[in-house]
Amino acid sequence: MPRDDSHLPKALQGLRVPMVASPLFIISVPELVIAQCKAGIVGSFPALNAREGEGEHPLLDTWLTQIKEELDRHNQANPDTPAAPYAVNQIVHRSNGRLDRDLEICVKHEVPIWITSLGARVEVNEAAHSCGGIVLHDIINNRFAKKAIEKGADGLVAVAAGAGGHAGEQSPFALIREIREWFEGPLLLSGAIATGESLLAARAMGADLGYTGTPFIATDEANAQQEYKQMIVDSGAEDIVYSSLFTGVWGNYLRGSVEAAGMDPDNLPQADSSSMNFSEGSSKPKAWKTIWGSGQGIGAVKSIGPAGAIVDRMAAEYAAAGKKLAAEFF
């Protein structure tokens, strides 16, 4: 039986598997986004990843042109298996001095899916809606979820315990249930969604789609150091450290990268959220550039390879797990 996703916005319908690739700071570049979309899931990147030199043409404009043209070529050559839409992540924190310019560029390109982080702002949602886009806002608790919808977001990304990078502490079971008590719109779940089985579990508990990031770090198309990719392959959930030190916001990082920086992962000081500053493109100080983010789902990543292979694996696992579970009820 085909998946019924008719209740979702058009941009989220008809995906090969119900999944959005999360925007990875530095790592998500056009090559990765294009590969994800061609494989049948929503690919995404942070607008702040596109950083041009002083006086140069905005790289974000160049990247969006590249992504749109390549996906259009793919769709013309493969009308029966078109690429999924793409998404752009906007950091709406007040310290992001590029935000207004980047919003204009995204409106110009009619970006279909906007993912907003670190603050819900009415004017950002209005900009997205002005060009036919939808807004998915990421949150770590039910209170922030309600604020996001009140300010005009179309859907939510529930960032639960175990998610890579900035992450919440709540169990996905609790977080999804509380949101679903009042919200019927698009709901995505982030937090160790690294296998088809975990994606099916997310659907079963009430999420419409999974939100997957860490497995795509260890891919050919990812803009990550080879050592970073290999550490993802070599590590497991016990190798994840939860800390606020590196950005001022609590997040998950690879223990090995913390140790390589000469620090004790089990005795890290805390940092205040006031230390966040996106004026340089990232809240992370340059001193922490080799502190690598990761989610707890890395145990599922066994090798470095093409991004499409990640989607192939998860699609097969998702179908197999669904059939196995369905056998209990039908």
Summary of the structure (lengths in Angstrom):
residues: 330
radius of gyration: 18.7
end to end distance: 12.7
largest distance: 63.1
contacts: 1140
relative contact order: 0.14
helix: 40%
strand: 15%
